[in-house]
Amino acid sequence: MFITYTHVDQLKSRAKKWQVSSYQNQRRKELKATLPATDKSARSKRPRVLAWEQIPHEAGNVGSDQTEERSTAPSWDDDDDRVKGEDVRVAVVSWEPHLQAAPGSLRCDPFNSYPMRSSGRVQLTVDYYTQIYAPMNLGNYQDGHGGNWLLSHLFRMAVQADLLFEATMLFVWSQLPASQLGSSPEELQQTLLSLRGSVMRKLHHRLTVPRLCCDDVTIHTVLALMAGDFHRGQDDHVELHREGLRRIVDLRGGLSTSDMPPQTRYSVTATEMMCDYAIQRRSRSPNTNITPDSTLTYPTHPFPPSLSKVLSTLPEGFSDLALKTRLSIQVIRLLYRMTKTVEKGPAEFPVDTSIAVEMMRLSMDSGARPLEKAVVTLSFVFGRFLFDVTTKGSGPVNSSRRTYQSMETTLRTLCQSIFEQLHPIDGAGHDFVAWAVFLLASAGVDYGVPASMQRDMLRRLYVRVPAVRCSEAFLEMLRKFLWHEKLVPCAQEMWERMMEQHNIPS
């Protein structure tokens, strides 16, 4: 029995009260059946629940406002069984149950609200999802009221849809070790295969229903299924379902133009990035057939009118690189989209998640040139950096920290190689290096780049690009690439740090 309340007035509903009373009466009958007969001698042997002394688990954790002791007259019927003058103390202790680490003694599911049999493993998984996984991902899944969208929306939806609930269980079980789930690795493997088969059968049936084939339940089921396959190392399955996910999203209206919640769009974007990692990981195996991504194409002079029109809207620095045929057409069009997004406002970048997906895909393309990978990676960092700076104090704290952590190795490598772009023939030029160092060495943003590496970049920039010693010239160099005037204070602060390193008053 699953009881939901969608409005306060339903608390007075007779039907709702009848459901609750029915369950309470059933529980009373079950308890009464386990008790002895009603004779006085039998009842006197029952354990007394109220007459006890409780010692808190940790001294000092329970204050005077939490524990209340009082002498009372007991209310049971067998008064003569009690020693006359006995002082019975009742302690009322407010407490919160600790999260269980193994099956058994878990919170029960009194109304059988879970779409699966509420076994100890299922209850443990619900505890893990609601008390560990969801709070850990709060920064990426906040709802409009500042709450946890994973609990207020997604888990509530899963409890009402057996397909999504089973997929969620599969996703969590694929991450946890067998010992934590109270089973052997072999038993867990068989359970995962059986559960995955159940999810696939129900998903195939759901995809044949037009009104259900692209709803939120279907999309999040596919996302959970792919995440579970990824954690189990089934990268070929991840790549196979990627095309299916894209078709479902297209049927919904597209990633950036559909009515999907922003949290769902974020999940789709994160899954696309996960697919890229899976393909990269799978490509290390010689026996794997991987579908290659589209080949990068480079323009030749004379450029077609459509491409020339795109170049005219790009920042000067990127336009010059494109005219020198240093950038592929795919990168040029992506920079064009990024430029238009920045013009709309800093908050637009996280909204159009398809740009982030394309950037991450191109940054890992084996056919892309080092300069293109640097351009795409830095453009992605710029979007996150601009959003974090402009929403500081109002948005989630360190909202991009998880993204930066996943790019830590890439960013550190870029810090070490960026000055190769000063090469007079193959390099991108002084302006590009100055813009890159500004993004990588700005204070207040935790890219995972050590402070020593940031100081070294500032030192090398000061020595090898003399033009940056003038603050006005430094700003003009930055404005030749992706830029927003709200970043001027950040640029001024970094320039002052660079001057201080060389003991030059700003």
N, C-alpha and C positions, 0 to 999 in steps of 0.2 A: 504494500500500500504506500503510495507516494502522495503526500499532501503538500500543495503549494499555496502560498498566499501572495496574491498580486496587488492587494489593496488592503488598507487598514480596516475597512468596513467588513471584510471577510472574516475578521476575528469574531464577529457576532453572527456569522452564518450558521444556521441550524445544521446544514449538511456537514460543514467542517467540524462543528462540535460533536456531531454524531460519530464521525470517523475517529476522532480522538477518544471519545468515551468508549467506543467499541474496542479499541485497542487496550485501553486501561482495564476494562472489564475482563478482557481475555487474559491479561497479565495477572489480575487478581485471582482468577480461577486456577491458573497454573500454579501460583504460589500457594493457594489454599490446599491444592491437591498434594503438595509436598509436605504439609504440616501434619502433626499427629492429631489424634482425636481431641475432643474438647474437654476431656476430664481434667480436673484441677491438677492432679499429680503429674500428668503428662506435660501440661503447659508450664508447670513450675520448673521443668528440666530444660526448657528452651534457653538458649543463650540470651542474656540481657544485653540489649544493644546500647542502652543509654548509660548504664553504670560502668564507666571506664575512665581511665586516665590516659590522656594523649600527650606524648612528648614530641614536639616539633622535630622534623628531620634535621634542621640546622638551627641552632640557637641564634636568636636575633632576627631570623627571617619572618617570624610571626610577631607582630607588635601588639600593643595593647588594644589597638583599634581593630585587629584582626581576630583576636581570641577573646571570648567572653565567658567567664566562669560564674556560675551562680548555683546556690543550693536550692533545690526544688523538691517538691513532694511528687514522687512518681505516680503516674496515672494508670498503671496496670491494675488489674482486678485483684490479683492474689496478694493483698496487703499483708496477710499474716506470714507470707514467705520471707518478707523483708525484715531484717533485724531492726528492732525498734531503736530509733535514734540514729540510724545509719545515714551518713552524709553522702548523698549522691550528687556528683558534680557532672554537669553537662558542658562540654566544650563545643563551641561553634567556631570552626576554623574555615576561613575562606582560602581556597587553594585552587591551583590550576594544574590539570594533569600534565605530566611530562610526556614528550613524544616517545613512543615505544620504538625500540630498535630491533625487535624480533616479533614474529607472529605470536598471538596469544595475549589476553588481557588488553585488548584494544577497544577503542570506542565502538559500540555496537551500532547497527543500522536498524532501529526499531520499526520503521515503516517499510522495510525492504525497498528502499528507494533506489538502490543501485541496480542497473539493468543486468548485472551478472550476479551469480550466487555469491553472497557476501562471505567469502572464506577469509581466513586470517591473512592470506597473501593479498587479497583485494583490499582489505581494511588497512594493511600496512602501506600499500601503494597509495591509497587515498591520503593517509597521513603524510607520506613523503611528498606527494604533489601539492597538498594544501599548506604544509608547514615548512617545507624546505625549498622545493622547486619554484613555486609561485612567488614567495617573498624574495628569493634571489634574483628574479627577473622583473621585479616591480619597476625598476627604472625604465625598462623598455615597454612595459605594458600597463601604463597608467590610464585609467578611464577619465571621463570628463569631470568627475568629482574628486579626482586625486586618489581614488581607490585602486585596487588591484584588478585589472580587467580579466586576468586569468581566472580569478575566483568569482567575480561578480557577473561575468558573462560566459566565458568558455566552459568552465567546469559545470556551471548550472545547465548549460546547453547539453553537455556530455551526459549528465545524469538523466536527462530526458530522451536521449537517443542512444540505443544500445550499440549502434555501429561506431559512433564517436567515442563512447565510453570504452569499448573494447580496444579501439586504436590507441587511446590514451594509456590504457594498461600495457599494451604492447610496447609503446614508446618508453614508458618508465622501466618496465622489466628488461628492456634491451640495454639499459644503462647500469642497472644495479647488479652486483655480484650475486651468484646463486646462494652463497652462505647467508646474505642479508635477507633473502626471500625464503629461507628455511628449506632449501632443496639442494640436490646435487647438481653439478653442471649438466649432466646427461638428462636429468629430469627436467631442468629448466629449458634445455634446448628443445625437448619434445613438446613442452608446454607452449613455447614461443611458436613453433611450427604449426601446432594445432590452432592457436589463437590467430595467427596470421592468415591461415586458411579460412577461418570463419570471417575475418574482416574482409578478405578478398571476395568471398562469395556474396556477402551482403553489399559490398561496394559495387560489384558488377551489376547486381539487380537494381541498385539505386540509380546508376548511370543510365538505365533504360527509361526512367521516369522523367519526362521533360521538365516538370516543375521542381524536381529535386536534384537534377544532375549537376547543378552549379550553385547550390545554396551553401550557406556557411557550414553546415554539418558535413557536406561532401568535401568542401575545400579543406577544412581542418582535419578530416579523416585522412585525406591524401598526404597532407603535411606531416601528420603523426606517423603514418605508415612509412614515408620516406625517411624521416628522422630515425625511426627504429631500425630500418635497413642500414642506414649509415653507421649507426653505433655498433651494429653487428658485423660491419665490414662487407656488407652486400652491395658493393659499389655499382655492380652491373644492374641491380634492381633499381637503385637510385636514378641512374641515367635513363633507364627504361621509363620510369614513372614521371620523369621530368617533362617529357612531351605531353603526357596526359594532363599534368597540372597546368601547363601553358594553355592547352585547349579549353580546359574548364574555366580558367581565368578569362580567356577571350570570350567564351560564351556568356560570362557574367558582365562583359562590357569593357574588358581591359583593365590592366593594373592601375592606371592613373585616372581613368575616367569612369570607373564603375562605382556602385554604391557600397562597396565593401568598407567596413570600418578601418580606420588607419592602423589599428593593431593587426588586423588580418593582412593588410598590405605589407606591413613590416615583416610578418611571418613568412609571407611568400618571398619577399626579398631575401631574407636570411636563408631560406631554403634554396633559393637559386645560388647564393654564394656557397652554401654547403655542397651543392651539386658540383660546382667548379672544383672544390677541394677533393670531392670523391673521384672526379675524372682524373685530376692530377695524381692522386694517390693510386688509382687503378692503372694508370698508364705505365707505372713502373713494372707491371707484370707483362712479360712478352707474349702471353697467351690470351690477351684481352683484345677484343675488337671494339675500339672506341670510335664513335662517329666524330670526325674532325669538325671543328668550328669553321665558319665561313672564312675563306682566305682573304687577308687584308689586301686591298688594292690601292695603288698610289697614283695620283693624278700626273698628267703630263701636259706640258704647254702645247698649244693654247688651252686654257681651262674652259670647260663649257659654261654658258651663261648662268646656269643654276648654281654651279659651284662658286663662280665669281661673286654672285649675290650673297652667298653664305659667308665668304671670306670678308666681304665689306662690313659685316656686322661683328666680326670677331675682334677682340682686343688686338692692338697693334702688334704686340710681341708674337702672339699665336698666328696672326695673319702673315707676318714675315716668314715664320717657319714653314707655313703651308705653301707660300709662294716659292720657297726653295725646295719644294717637294720632299720635305723632311717628315711630313705627317701623312698617314693614310686617310682615305676618304672617310672611313668609319670613325677615326679619331676626330677629324674635322667636324663632322656632323654632330658628334657627341659634345664637342666644345661649343658648338652653336647652340645646342639645347641648354647647356649649362649657362651660357651667357644670358640667354633669354630668361632663364629661371632666376638668376641673380638680379636681373633688372626688375623683376616683379617684387622682390623683397627677400630678406634673409630667411624668413620662415618657410619659403617655398621649397627649399632644397630637400628637407626630410619628407615633404608631402609627395613629391614625384619620385617614388622609390625606384622606378625603372631606370633612372639615370645612374643611381648608385649601382644597380645590378650590372649595367653595361660597363661602367668604369671598372668594377672589380673583375669582370670577365676579360676585358682588354688588358688589364694590368698583369694578368696571368697567361696571356696568349703567347705561346712559344714562338710565333712568327713575328711578333711585334718587336720593333727596334728598341734599344735601351732608352733612347730619348722619348719615344712614345710612351713607354711604361712609366717613365718619370713624370711626363706631362699628365697622364691620366691619374696616377697616384696622387700627385700634388693637387690636382683639381678636385679630387674627392676629399682630400684633407681640407682644402680651402672651404668647401661647402659645409663640412662639419664644424670647422673652426669659426666661420662666420656665424653659424647658427648658435654655437655655444657662447660666443662673445655677446651677441645681441640679446640673448635670452638669459644672461647671467642674473641670478637672483629671482627669476620668475619661473624658469623651466626646471626640469629634473636635474639634480646635482650630478655633475660628471656624466651627462647622458651619453656621451660618446666614448666613455672609458672602455666599454666592452669592444667597441669597434676598433679602437686604437690597439688594444691588447692583441686582437687577431692579426693586426698589421705590424706588430712590433718588429719582427725580423726584417720585413720589407723596408720599413722606415729607417732602421739602423743601417742597412746596406745602402740606402739612398743617401744618407748623411755622409757616408764614407766615399761615395762615388760622384757626388754632385759636382765637385770642382773639376771633374773631367770634361764637363760641358764648357769649360773655358778654352778648350782647344780651338785655335784659330780657323781650322778647316772643318772638323767634324762636330764642333761644339755648338751649343745653342746661344752662347753669348753671355756677356756680363749681366745684362738685365735679367735674364732668366735665372741665373745663379743667385742674384740678390733676392729675387722673389721667392726662390726655393728656400734659401736660408731664413728668410723672414718667417715662413710657415713652420719650418722645422725647429727653429730656435726661439720661438716666442715664449715668453714666460706665462704661467698660469694655465697651461694646457699640458696634460700628462700624456705625451705620445709614447712613453716608454723609452724615450731617448735620454741617456744619462746627462746630467748637468755638465760633466767634463767634456762630453762630445759636443754639446751646444756651445760651450766656451771656445772649443777648438775651431768650430765653424765660424764663429764671429771673428776670431783672430785671423783665420785664413782669408775671410772676406775682406777684412780691413787691409790686409797686406796685398792681396792679389787684385782687388777691384778698388783702386784709389777713389773713384767717383763717389763711393758710398760715404766718404768722410764728410760730405756736405749733406745736411739733412734734407734740403729741398731737392737735391739731385737724387737722393735715395728714394724719396717719395715718388718722383717722376718715373724712376725705374720700376717701382712696384705697380704703378698705374698702367703699365703697358701690358699687364696680364689680368687675370680675373681679380677684381678689386671692388671694394665698397668703402665709402668714405667713413663709415662707422669704425673702420679698422685703423684710422689715423692715429689715435692714442696708443694703440698697440705697437705700431711702427715707430712712433716717437720714443716709447719706452725701450724698445729693443736697440734703437740707435744710441740712446744714452748709455745703455749697458756696454755696448761695443766701445764707445768712447772712454768709459771708465776703465775698461780693461787695459787701455793704453795710456792711462793717466792723463787724458786730455779733457779739460773742462768742456761740458756741453754748452 
